Amino acid sequence: MNEQRVLEELLGLLEGAGVQVRSEPLGGGGGGLCHLKGESIFFVDTQSSSADNAVRCAEAVAKTMDTEAIYITPAVRQFIEKHGGA
């Protein structure tokens, strides 16, 4: 599974957990999870590679949800375990 497909699935997990996902040009090294006014927002840096965004997204998924309690495809679960600190 390529990084773009992994990223799409990870973003879907975040959205399913109530995290707002926004795509913004942030200079190629930004993006990630933040909390503003009681809301969780994940910023996708449109100037970063899919691989970099997928790693940041895996970290956010590992921080915001119990990955053991939900179904995640094996390839994405492995990606989270490798890059998300889970």
Secondary structure, 3 states (H helix, E strand, C coil): CCHHHHHHHHHHHHHHCCCEEEEECCCCCCCEEEEECCEEEEEEECCCCHHHHHHHHHHHHHHHCCCCCCCCCHHHHHHHHHHCCC
